[in-house]
Amino acid sequence: MNPSSSRTAEKPAAPPDNDFFSQFDPLVGKKLGILNEDGTLVAQALPSGLDDEKLLAAYRIMTQARVADLKAVSLQRQGRLFTLPPNMGQEACAVGSALALEAGDWLVPAYRELGALLVRGVPLSRIYMYHGGSEYGSVYPPEVRVLPPSVPISSQLLHAVGIGHAVNYLGGCEVVMTYFGDGGTSEGDFHEALNWAAVFNCPVVFFCNNNQYAISQPRARQTKSKTIAQKAIAYGMPGIQVDGNDLPAVYYAAREAVNYARSGKGPVLIEAETYRLAAHTTSDDPSKYRTSEEEEKWKGRDPLIRMRKYLESKNLWNDSLEEKEKEEAARKADEAFREAEAFPPNSPDEIINHVYEQPNDELRKQAESLKSFLKWKEGR
Ligand SMILES: Cc1ncc(C[n+]2csc(CCOP(=O)(O)OP(=O)(O)O)c2C)c(N)n1
């Protein structure tokens, strides 16, 4: 699934106002759901466009993301990668949303969207390189139209709106999908981005991974709003809450949002309710702020288990296919890491090279300070 850079998507006719989104009043908090936790269907049918082939492809990428993520955490524990943010539990959000994009659309991630990057064709080796401290890990093939991960919270939303604005200016028909967490909604950048996108009708889908925590801060400490989706009302755009552990539901919400944005009607805010099953980063200890009861409850809602149960009920999957898929995913992850290992971390002098045309005094000072720290560390 490697999108080409050609503008393949046609600008469709504008749908009637809010026909899809008006079913999901974000103030009431009625969530879009398609698969129950036991893998049975909530409604009679899956949304159109989700045929067996697409569901299997989605499950395979979710599996690849899970296996690659667990491997990354293990490599970090061995000291072979640096601090990283695990994705476990959020695979349906990442994969379901990215699958709704067309070739030529743009994806502007935060740092917990491994599955979305894989959908777009970002090589896994680049992701490992990034976590291994090599700047080459941020260089993606241009045709995937994915920006590098963004760690400054919500700053990427403004970049996404900038791209959306450029699309309008150039008369294009691409859509931009951008990601952030529940904590990201407390940043000024979030409000500026949504406001600008709405005022100027930018074709941007704002995808909030509401994983219940911003490091140790629970969602209740970010906002007094009943839902995050309802913030859309203030900016004058549709907002929808979706079960983020339900791949078909995420895909459906994202596809409707992408169609809406592409038709020239402007941005949409999606709040996907999910849970990060692992720590915030490999430097975090969630037992300090979460109960094991809460973690167990969410483990039962694991998006991979739910999809697997559904696929098995349709005779599309079984234990032997599962085993083979995991082996293949592990083989690909091993190969990607071997490739990444050939790219060592950049030196302090190298990392300041591309901030400005020429490094300024402040950057040189920072590089010197990092060099003395590394020297001290080596001598310990
Ligand atoms: C502008 C900025 N402020 C603070 C931080 C430190 N920080 C890193 S992750 C994080 C929490 C983000 O939580 P959320 O947006 O919910 O995303 P999640 O990590 O849960 O996916 C914070 C405060 C940062 N990276 N950038």
The ligand as an SDF file (V2000), in Angstrom:
LIG
                    3D

 26 27  0  0  0  0  0  0  0  0999 V2000
    4.9700   21.6340   23.7840 C   0  0  0  0  0  0  0  0  0  0  0  0
    5.3210   20.4460   24.6400 C   0  0  0  0  0  0  0  0  0  0  0  0
    5.0770   20.5130   25.9710 N   0  0  0  0  0  0  0  0  0  0  0  0
    5.3590   19.4500   26.7620 C   0  0  0  0  0  0  0  0  0  0  0  0
    5.9180   18.3150   26.2240 C   0  0  0  0  0  0  0  0  0  0  0  0
    6.2450   17.1130   27.1190 C   0  0  0  0  0  0  0  0  0  0  0  0
    5.3150   16.0220   26.8200 N   0  0  0  0  0  0  0  0  0  0  0  0
    5.7080   14.9840   26.0490 C   0  0  0  0  0  0  0  0  0  0  0  0
    4.4600   13.8960   25.8080 S   0  0  0  0  0  0  0  0  0  0  0  0
    3.3910   14.7920   26.7480 C   0  0  0  0  0  0  0  0  0  0  0  0
    1.9770   14.3160   26.9570 C   0  0  0  0  0  0  0  0  0  0  0  0
    1.1650   14.3040   25.7080 C   0  0  0  0  0  0  0  0  0  0  0  0
   -0.0640   13.6560   25.9170 O   0  0  0  0  0  0  0  0  0  0  0  0
   -1.1140   13.4620   24.7880 P   0  0  0  0  0  0  0  0  0  0  0  0
   -1.1650   14.6700   23.9330 O   0  0  0  0  0  0  0  0  0  0  0  0
   -2.3760   13.0130   25.4160 O   0  0  0  0  0  0  0  0  0  0  0  0
   -0.4950   12.3040   23.8650 O   0  0  0  0  0  0  0  0  0  0  0  0
   -0.0400   10.8260   24.2710 P   0  0  0  0  0  0  0  0  0  0  0  0
    1.4140   10.9220   24.6420 O   0  0  0  0  0  0  0  0  0  0  0  0
   -0.8920   10.3430   25.3730 O   0  0  0  0  0  0  0  0  0  0  0  0
   -0.1910   10.0170   23.0290 O   0  0  0  0  0  0  0  0  0  0  0  0
    4.0110   15.9260   27.2380 C   0  0  0  0  0  0  0  0  0  0  0  0
    3.3570   16.9120   28.0990 C   0  0  0  0  0  0  0  0  0  0  0  0
    6.1830   18.3100   24.8350 C   0  0  0  0  0  0  0  0  0  0  0  0
    6.7020   17.2400   24.2290 N   0  0  0  0  0  0  0  0  0  0  0  0
    5.8570   19.3830   24.0640 N   0  0  0  0  0  0  0  0  0  0  0  0
  1  2  1  0
  2  3  1  0
  2 26  2  0
  3  4  2  0
  4  5  1  0
  5  6  1  0
  5 24  2  0
  6  7  1  0
  7  8  2  0
  7 22  1  0
  8  9  1  0
  9 10  1  0
 10 11  1  0
 10 22  2  0
 11 12  1  0
 12 13  1  0
 13 14  1  0
 14 15  2  0
 14 16  1  0
 14 17  1  0
 17 18  1  0
 18 19  2  0
 18 20  1  0
 18 21  1  0
 22 23  1  0
 24 25  1  0
 24 26  1  0
M  CHG  1   7   1
M  END
$$$$
